[in-house]
Amino acid sequence: MSNIIHIHQVIFLIEKLGDQKVKADQLPSVIKGQFGEDVQHSACSGIPFDPEEALEFLLDRNKIIVDEEGFIHLHPTMKLCNSHA
């Protein structure tokens, strides 16, 4: 698979969407629409995973939150790791 992007690109996408609200269950489709149907993500571990796994990955690491209506937002205290801008 050659269409592997760093998960930070998904964070940047969520940031870019800003006021265009995206529901948690729409995230895989939004990711595929931006990066292609065959996209996979990597993190600093280098292990690729699918767009369907991005939501849990980002939630587990406090990068995003899902509000009571199901919309995704960047976590207010979110920071990227030091190796990526």
Backbone as numpy.savetxt, mean C-alpha at the origin, in Angstrom:
# Nx Ny Nz CAx CAy CAz Cx Cy Cz
8.76 -13.23 -12.21 7.90 -12.05 -12.21 8.79 -10.82 -12.21
8.57 -9.94 -13.16 9.42 -8.76 -13.28 8.74 -7.48 -12.81
7.42 -7.51 -12.56 6.71 -6.31 -12.14 6.61 -6.29 -10.62
7.75 -6.06 -9.98 7.81 -6.00 -8.52 8.17 -4.57 -8.13
7.31 -3.98 -7.30 7.57 -2.62 -6.80 7.69 -2.67 -5.29
8.39 -1.72 -4.74 8.51 -1.64 -3.28 7.18 -1.20 -2.70
6.83 -1.74 -1.56 5.56 -1.41 -0.90 5.44 0.09 -0.62
6.55 0.77 -0.52 6.49 2.23 -0.30 5.78 2.93 -1.45
5.82 2.35 -2.65 5.11 2.95 -3.77 3.60 2.94 -3.52
3.11 1.95 -2.79 1.69 1.91 -2.43 1.40 3.01 -1.41
2.30 3.21 -0.47 2.13 4.30 0.50 2.10 5.64 -0.24
2.99 5.83 -1.19 3.01 7.07 -1.96 1.71 7.23 -2.76
1.18 6.12 -3.28 -0.07 6.15 -4.02 -1.22 6.59 -3.11
-1.30 6.03 -1.92 -2.34 6.40 -0.96 -2.21 7.88 -0.61
-0.99 8.32 -0.42 -0.75 9.73 -0.11 -1.21 10.61 -1.27
-0.88 10.21 -2.49 -1.25 10.97 -3.69 -2.76 11.05 -3.88
-3.46 9.96 -3.56 -4.91 9.94 -3.72 -5.59 10.91 -2.76
-4.99 11.12 -1.60 -5.47 12.11 -0.64 -6.96 12.06 -0.40
-7.66 13.07 -0.91 -9.09 13.20 -0.65 -9.95 12.25 -1.48
-9.37 11.59 -2.46 -10.11 10.58 -3.23 -10.19 9.33 -2.37
-11.26 9.17 -1.68 -11.36 8.11 -0.69 -11.34 6.73 -1.34
-10.53 5.86 -0.77 -10.41 4.47 -1.23 -10.79 3.58 -0.06
-11.72 2.69 -0.30 -12.09 1.73 0.73 -11.08 0.59 0.76
-10.95 -0.01 1.93 -9.97 -1.07 2.13 -10.13 -2.19 1.11
-11.36 -2.58 0.82 -11.57 -3.69 -0.12 -11.29 -3.30 -1.57
-11.12 -2.01 -1.84 -10.80 -1.53 -3.19 -9.29 -1.43 -3.42
-8.50 -1.50 -2.36 -7.06 -1.27 -2.49 -6.39 -2.16 -3.53
-6.62 -3.48 -3.55 -5.96 -4.29 -4.58 -6.27 -3.82 -6.00
-7.51 -3.44 -6.27 -7.88 -2.96 -7.61 -7.20 -1.64 -7.94
-7.12 -0.76 -6.96 -6.45 0.53 -7.16 -4.96 0.30 -7.46
-4.34 -0.59 -6.71 -2.93 -0.91 -6.91 -2.72 -1.48 -8.31
-3.54 -2.44 -8.70 -3.41 -3.05 -10.03 -3.67 -2.04 -11.13
-4.61 -1.13 -10.91 -4.90 -0.09 -11.89 -3.72 0.85 -12.09
-2.98 1.09 -11.04 -1.83 1.99 -11.12 -0.58 1.28 -11.64
-0.35 0.05 -11.19 0.92 -0.62 -11.45 0.84 -1.84 -12.36
-0.38 -2.25 -12.73 -0.53 -3.41 -13.61 -1.10 -4.62 -12.90
-1.79 -5.44 -13.67 -2.46 -6.63 -13.11 -1.46 -7.64 -12.53
-0.24 -7.64 -13.03 0.75 -8.64 -12.60 1.67 -8.13 -11.50
1.36 -6.99 -10.91 2.24 -6.38 -9.92 2.34 -7.24 -8.65
3.53 -7.24 -8.11 3.78 -7.79 -6.78 4.58 -6.73 -6.04
4.61 -6.86 -4.72 5.31 -5.89 -3.88 6.45 -6.57 -3.17
7.43 -5.77 -2.82 8.47 -6.25 -1.94 8.60 -5.24 -0.82
9.18 -5.69 0.25 9.48 -4.82 1.38 10.98 -4.94 1.62
11.44 -4.42 2.69 12.87 -4.46 2.96 13.38 -5.90 3.08
12.48 -6.84 3.37 12.88 -8.25 3.44 13.16 -8.83 2.06
12.60 -8.18 1.01 12.82 -8.65 -0.35 11.91 -9.77 -0.79
11.00 -10.21 0.07 10.09 -11.30 -0.27 8.85 -10.71 -0.95
8.58 -11.09 -2.22 7.43 -10.51 -2.92 6.09 -11.04 -2.40
5.08 -10.17 -2.47 3.72 -10.57 -2.10 2.73 -9.84 -3.01
1.50 -10.33 -3.03 0.46 -9.84 -3.94 -0.23 -8.59 -3.40
-0.91 -7.83 -4.29 -1.67 -6.65 -3.86 -2.72 -6.98 -2.79
-3.28 -8.18 -2.85 -4.28 -8.56 -1.85 -3.68 -8.64 -0.45
-2.37 -8.80 -0.36 -1.70 -8.88 0.95 -1.19 -7.52 1.42
-1.25 -6.52 0.55 -0.70 -5.20 0.88 -1.43 -4.55 2.04
-2.76 -4.68 2.08 -3.54 -4.05 3.13 -3.10 -4.53 4.50
-3.06 -5.84 4.69 -2.66 -6.39 6.00 -1.22 -6.02 6.34
-0.36 -6.07 5.34 1.05 -5.70 5.56 1.14 -4.28 6.09
0.46 -3.34 5.45 0.52 -1.94 5.85 -0.19 -1.69 7.17
-1.28 -2.38 7.43 -1.96 -2.26 8.72 -1.10 -2.79 9.85
-0.50 -3.95 9.65 0.33 -4.58 10.68 1.53 -3.72 11.07
1.99 -2.90 10.14 3.18 -2.08 10.39 2.82 -0.62 10.69
1.55 -0.37 10.97 1.05 0.97 11.32 1.40 2.02 10.27
1.32 1.63 9.01 1.54 2.59 7.92 0.23 3.23 7.47
-0.88 2.48 7.63 -2.20 3.00 7.28 -3.18 2.62 8.37
-4.34 3.29 8.34 -5.46 2.93 9.19 -6.70 2.85 8.31
-7.69 2.14 8.79 -8.98 2.07 8.12 -9.99 2.67 9.08
-10.72 3.71 8.62 -11.68 4.38 9.50 -12.96 3.55 9.63
-13.88 4.05 10.44 -15.12 3.32 10.73 -16.00 3.11 9.50
-15.78 3.90 8.45 -16.54 3.73 7.21 -15.81 2.83 6.21
-14.61 2.36 6.57 -13.86 1.46 5.71 -12.88 2.14 4.78
-12.67 3.47 4.94 -11.74 4.19 4.08 -10.32 4.14 4.63
-9.35 4.09 3.72 -7.93 4.01 4.07 -7.36 5.42 4.21
-6.52 5.57 5.23 -5.78 6.82 5.46 -4.37 6.45 5.90
-3.42 7.32 5.62 -2.09 7.11 6.17 -2.18 7.24 7.69
-1.45 6.40 8.38 -1.43 6.48 9.85 -0.78 7.80 10.23
-1.34 8.53 11.20 -0.80 9.86 11.54 0.66 9.85 11.98
1.14 8.72 12.51 2.53 8.65 12.96 3.41 7.84 12.01
2.90 7.56 10.80 3.61 6.71 9.86 4.96 7.30 9.46
5.95 6.43 9.47 7.29 6.79 9.00 7.77 5.68 8.09
8.51 6.05 7.06 9.14 5.06 6.19 10.44 4.61 6.83
10.89 3.42 6.47 12.18 2.98 6.98 13.28 3.86 6.38
14.44 3.84 6.96 15.53 4.74 6.57 16.08 4.49 5.18
15.85 3.32 4.62 16.47 3.01 3.32 15.67 3.52 2.12
14.51 4.14 2.35 13.68 4.60 1.25 13.13 5.99 1.52
13.03 6.80 0.48 12.47 8.14 0.66 11.06 8.19 0.16
